[in-house]
Amino acid sequence: MRSADEFASRTAAADNERVNFAAIAIVFSLFAMLLVTVIAYPRAGFVVVISPPGNSEGQTLSIIAEAGGQFVSSSAMPWIAVAYSENPQFARSAKNAGALLVIASPLLAGCLSSRPTL
């Protein structure tokens, strides 16, 4: 027969394993979020500009122009467009002009194309 102390020590060891797994998962999640933030942080170059849903393509283009960027491509959704600017402050300017989000991601820009590529 097993004693109550032996059972309690096994239960405590199992609880410690769960806590360690949770801590590892939290640290990994924080690292992944940091990595995504660094990669997607908009700098000069090509960016995806997301204006409020429901905006027309003209309103999205106005945001890009007001921020000092150049329109590159539209997407299937009129409130999302790809823009180009050499100004490192373009993201801030676009947000001040009305954009909800500005993401630097050439890969995402390619996925937003409204036309199939051959």
N, C-alpha and C positions, 0 to 999 in steps of 0.2 A: 504494500500500500504506500501511496505517496502522501507525504505530509502536507499540511496547509502551507508551511513555509516554502516548500519546493514549488508548489503551485503559484504562490504569490511572487516568487522570484522569476518564474517563467512569464507570468503575466506582465510584470514590470519590464522585463527584457523586450517583450513584444511591443509594449507601449513606447519604449525608447526607439525601436526600429521605425515605428510610424512617425515619430517626431522628427527623426533624422531624414526620412524620406520627404516629409513635408518641408523641412528646411532646405533640402536640396532642390526641390521643385520651385520654391519661392525664389531662391537665388538664381536658378536657371531662367525663370520667367523675367526677373528684373534685368538680367544680362541680355536676354533676347529683346526686350523692349528698348534697352539702351542701344543695342546694335541697329535695330530698325530706325530709331530716331536719328542716329548718326548718318545712316545711309540715305534716309528720306529727307534729311534737312535741306531745304532749298538754298542753293548757292547760285551763282551766276550760271547761265546756260538754259537748257531746256527744262521747263517745269510744267506740271499739270495744274491748271487753275480751276478750282471748283467754286462756283458762285451759288447763291441760294437756289434750291430746287424750285422750278417754276419760272426762273428767269429765261428770257428769250436768248437766242444766240447773239443778237445785237447788244443786249445788256451785258452779256459776258465779254463781248469784244470791247465794249466801252470800259469795263473794269481793267482789262489788259492795257488798253490805250492810255487810260488815265494814270496807270502805274508806270508808264514808260516802256512797256514791253511791246513785242511784235507778235501778232497772231501767226501760228504755224499750222495748226490743224484743228478740226472740230471732232466731236465724237458723236455717237448715236444719241446722246443726251445733250440738249442745247445749253445746259448750264455747266458743262465741262468742256474745257478746251486746252490745247497745248500751246504754250507761249514760249518766247525766247527773249532773254534780256541778259546783257553783260553786267548790269548793275547788281552788285551783291545785296543791295537793299530792296530788290524787286519784290520779294515775298512780303515784306512789311508794307511796301507801297500798295501792293495788290489787296492786302487785307484792309488797309485804310480806305481803299477805293470801293470795298464791298465784297471781296472774295471771302468765302468761309474758310477755305483751306488752299494752301499752295504746297505741292509736293514735287520734289526733284526726283524724277524717276523716268529715265528713257524707256525702260522696259514696260512700265505702266502706260506710257504714252503710246507705245505701239499697240497695246491691247485695246486702246480706246478708239481705234480707227473705225469709222462708220463704213468704210469701204473695204472689201476683201483685198488682200495683197497677193500678187502672183509671184 
